[in-house]
């Protein structure tokens, strides 16, 4: 279990203990199950039941949820830092995926750096209004993030023993995704080179050409037509 959740359990338990002491101690509320009247007993029973419910809910959460085990919630992963921390939280000495996790961490860091370089190039070239280029960079980054989610999911499946497949099959699946990440990073690098050449007076490169090259590469890697919309942005 993730260390921060041990702390949360301790805090919740301490809060309940202090609350119970306040409710049942003489000189304070002085509640009692017996000898304090019907109303007193009913309130005491309700407090005890609430204690048990809270402890049961927390126990179920801390023993079954991904956030409790690994320290992250898949639905809350948004930024590069979120994905990096999620991957790092899966690392332990017994993990059979240490090399794969390290590669995935480098991938999310690399795509972030490349996107920042793209933004800097566009700013320096006064192309901040070239939304198509910016959007395509974001699309590439999101594609890699989605792959990272698939890696995290597969690590969970392998750790819990759910689903089918042995360890080698899980590793093969993850490495296939990592290879796709390598491809997207290589293509993003080419994309940056092409964008930077658009300002060179000796080069005849249009935004449409750059977009078509990158979109074609993405489609080849992804094997689908999800990003056709970017083709229509070259006239912006």
C-alpha positions as CSV (number, residue, x, y, z in Angstrom):
1,X,0.0,0.0,0.0
2,X,1.2,3.5,-0.8
3,X,2.8,5.3,2.2
4,X,0.6,8.3,2.0
5,X,-2.4,6.1,2.5
6,X,-1.0,4.7,5.7
7,X,-0.9,8.3,6.9
8,X,-4.5,8.9,5.8
9,X,-5.6,5.8,7.7
10,X,-3.8,7.0,10.8
11,X,-5.3,10.4,10.5
12,X,-8.9,9.0,10.1
13,X,-8.4,6.6,13.0
14,X,-7.1,9.3,15.2
15,X,-10.0,11.6,14.3
16,X,-12.5,8.9,15.1
17,X,-10.8,8.2,18.4
18,X,-10.8,11.8,19.5
19,X,-14.4,12.2,18.4
20,X,-15.4,9.1,20.4
21,X,-13.5,10.3,23.5
22,X,-15.4,13.6,23.2
23,X,-18.7,11.9,22.9
24,X,-18.4,9.2,25.6
25,X,-16.2,10.8,28.2
26,X,-17.6,12.0,31.5
27,X,-17.5,15.8,31.8
28,X,-17.9,16.1,28.0
29,X,-21.0,14.8,26.2
30,X,-21.1,11.8,28.5
31,X,-23.0,9.6,26.0
32,X,-23.6,6.0,27.0
33,X,-25.2,2.9,25.6
34,X,-26.7,2.0,28.9
35,X,-28.0,4.0,31.8
36,X,-28.4,7.3,30.0
37,X,-31.9,7.1,28.7
38,X,-33.4,6.0,25.4
39,X,-32.3,9.1,23.4
40,X,-28.8,8.8,24.9
41,X,-28.6,5.2,23.9
42,X,-29.9,5.7,20.4
43,X,-27.4,8.5,19.7
44,X,-24.6,6.3,21.0
45,X,-25.6,3.4,18.8
46,X,-25.7,5.8,15.8
47,X,-22.2,7.1,16.5
48,X,-20.9,3.6,16.8
49,X,-22.5,2.5,13.6
50,X,-21.1,5.6,11.8
51,X,-17.6,4.7,13.1
52,X,-18.0,1.2,11.7
53,X,-19.3,2.4,8.4
54,X,-16.4,4.9,8.0
55,X,-13.8,2.3,8.9
56,X,-15.4,-0.3,6.5
57,X,-15.5,2.1,3.6
58,X,-11.9,3.2,4.2
59,X,-10.8,-0.4,4.5
60,X,-12.4,-1.3,1.2
61,X,-11.0,1.7,-0.5
62,X,-7.5,1.2,0.8
63,X,-7.4,-2.5,-0.1
64,X,-9.1,-2.4,-3.5
65,X,-8.4,0.9,-5.2
66,X,-5.6,1.7,-7.6
67,X,-5.0,5.0,-5.9
68,X,-4.5,3.3,-2.6
69,X,-2.1,0.7,-4.0
70,X,-0.1,2.8,-6.4
71,X,-0.8,6.4,-5.3
72,X,-2.6,7.6,-8.4
73,X,-6.1,7.8,-9.8
74,X,-6.2,7.0,-13.5
75,X,-9.0,9.5,-14.0
76,X,-7.0,12.3,-12.5
77,X,-3.9,11.9,-14.8
78,X,-3.6,15.0,-16.9
79,X,-0.1,16.5,-17.0
80,X,3.4,15.1,-17.8
81,X,4.1,15.2,-14.0
82,X,1.0,13.2,-13.3
83,X,2.0,10.4,-15.6
84,X,5.6,10.5,-14.5
85,X,4.6,10.1,-10.8
86,X,2.1,7.4,-11.7
87,X,4.8,5.4,-13.4
88,X,7.2,5.9,-10.6
89,X,4.7,4.8,-8.1
90,X,4.6,1.4,-9.9
91,X,8.3,0.8,-9.3
92,X,9.4,-1.5,-6.6
93,X,12.2,-4.0,-6.1
94,X,10.0,-6.9,-7.0
95,X,8.5,-5.4,-10.2
96,X,9.3,-7.3,-13.4
97,X,8.7,-4.2,-15.4
98,X,11.4,-1.9,-14.1
99,X,13.1,-1.4,-17.4
100,X,9.8,-0.8,-19.2
101,X,8.7,1.7,-16.6
102,X,12.0,3.6,-16.9
103,X,11.6,3.8,-20.6
104,X,8.0,5.0,-20.3
105,X,9.1,7.7,-17.9
106,X,11.7,8.9,-20.3
107,X,9.1,9.0,-23.1
108,X,6.7,11.3,-21.2
109,X,9.5,13.6,-20.3
110,X,10.8,13.6,-23.9
111,X,7.4,14.4,-25.4
112,X,7.0,17.3,-23.0
113,X,10.4,18.7,-23.9
114,X,9.6,18.4,-27.6
115,X,6.3,20.2,-27.2
116,X,8.0,23.1,-25.4
117,X,10.5,23.3,-28.2
118,X,7.7,23.5,-30.7
119,X,6.1,26.4,-28.7
120,X,9.4,28.2,-28.6
121,X,9.9,27.9,-32.3
122,X,6.5,29.2,-33.0
123,X,6.9,32.1,-30.7
124,X,10.3,33.1,-32.1
125,X,8.9,32.8,-35.6
126,X,5.8,34.8,-34.7
127,X,3.7,31.8,-35.5
128,X,1.8,31.7,-32.3
129,X,-1.4,31.9,-34.4
130,X,-0.5,28.7,-36.2
131,X,-3.1,26.7,-34.3
132,X,-2.8,23.7,-36.6
133,X,0.8,23.1,-35.7
134,X,0.2,23.6,-32.0
135,X,-2.8,21.3,-32.1
136,X,-0.8,18.6,-33.9
137,X,1.9,18.8,-31.3
138,X,-0.8,18.4,-28.6
139,X,-2.3,15.5,-30.4
140,X,1.1,13.7,-30.6
141,X,1.6,14.3,-26.9
142,X,-1.9,13.0,-26.0
143,X,-1.3,9.9,-28.1
144,X,1.8,9.1,-26.1
145,X,-0.1,9.8,-22.9
146,X,-2.9,7.4,-24.0
147,X,-0.2,4.8,-24.6
148,X,1.1,5.4,-21.1
149,X,-2.3,4.7,-19.6
150,X,-2.3,1.4,-21.5
151,X,1.0,0.6,-19.9
152,X,-0.3,1.4,-16.5
153,X,-3.3,-0.7,-17.0
154,X,-1.3,-3.7,-18.1
155,X,1.0,-3.4,-15.1
156,X,-2.1,-3.4,-12.9
157,X,-3.4,-6.5,-14.7
158,X,-0.1,-8.3,-14.3
159,X,0.2,-7.3,-10.6
160,X,-3.3,-8.5,-9.7
161,X,-3.2,-11.6,-11.8
162,X,-6.5,-10.7,-13.5
163,X,-7.2,-11.5,-17.1
164,X,-5.2,-13.9,-19.3
165,X,-1.6,-13.9,-20.3
166,X,1.7,-14.7,-18.5
167,X,4.5,-12.4,-17.6
168,X,6.2,-12.6,-21.0
169,X,3.0,-11.8,-22.8
170,X,2.5,-8.7,-20.6
171,X,6.1,-7.6,-21.2
172,X,5.7,-8.1,-25.0
173,X,2.5,-6.0,-25.0
174,X,4.2,-3.2,-23.0
175,X,7.3,-3.2,-25.3
176,X,5.1,-3.0,-28.4
177,X,3.5,0.1,-27.0
178,X,7.0,1.5,-26.1
179,X,8.1,0.9,-29.7
180,X,5.1,3.0,-30.9
181,X,6.2,5.7,-28.4
182,X,9.7,5.6,-29.9
183,X,8.2,6.1,-33.3
184,X,6.1,9.1,-32.3
185,X,9.1,10.7,-30.7
186,X,11.2,10.3,-33.8
187,X,8.4,11.7,-36.0
188,X,7.9,14.6,-33.6
189,X,11.6,15.3,-33.9
190,X,11.3,15.4,-37.7
191,X,8.2,17.6,-37.3
192,X,10.2,20.1,-35.2
193,X,12.9,20.2,-37.9
194,X,10.4,20.9,-40.6
195,X,8.7,23.6,-38.6
196,X,12.0,25.3,-37.9
197,X,12.8,25.3,-41.7
198,X,9.7,27.2,-42.6
199,X,11.4,30.5,-41.8
200,X,14.4,29.7,-44.0
201,X,14.2,31.9,-47.2
202,X,16.2,29.2,-49.0
203,X,13.6,26.5,-48.2
204,X,10.2,26.2,-49.8
205,X,8.1,24.6,-47.1
206,X,4.5,25.4,-46.4
207,X,2.5,24.7,-43.3
208,X,0.3,22.3,-45.4
209,X,3.4,20.2,-46.3
210,X,4.5,20.0,-42.7
211,X,1.0,19.1,-41.5
212,X,0.6,16.4,-44.2
213,X,3.9,14.8,-43.4
214,X,3.2,14.6,-39.6
215,X,-0.4,13.5,-40.0
216,X,0.7,10.8,-42.4
217,X,3.3,9.6,-39.9
218,X,0.8,9.6,-37.1
219,X,-1.7,7.6,-39.1
220,X,0.9,5.0,-40.0
221,X,1.9,4.6,-36.4
222,X,-1.7,4.6,-35.0
223,X,-3.2,2.6,-37.8
224,X,-6.4,4.6,-37.8
225,X,-8.0,7.8,-39.3
226,X,-8.7,9.6,-36.0
227,X,-6.6,12.7,-36.9
228,X,-7.8,13.4,-40.4
229,X,-9.2,16.7,-39.1
230,X,-5.7,18.1,-39.0
231,X,-5.4,17.9,-42.8
232,X,-8.0,20.7,-43.1
233,X,-6.1,23.1,-40.9
234,X,-3.3,23.8,-43.3
235,X,-5.1,26.7,-44.8
236,X,-5.2,28.6,-41.5
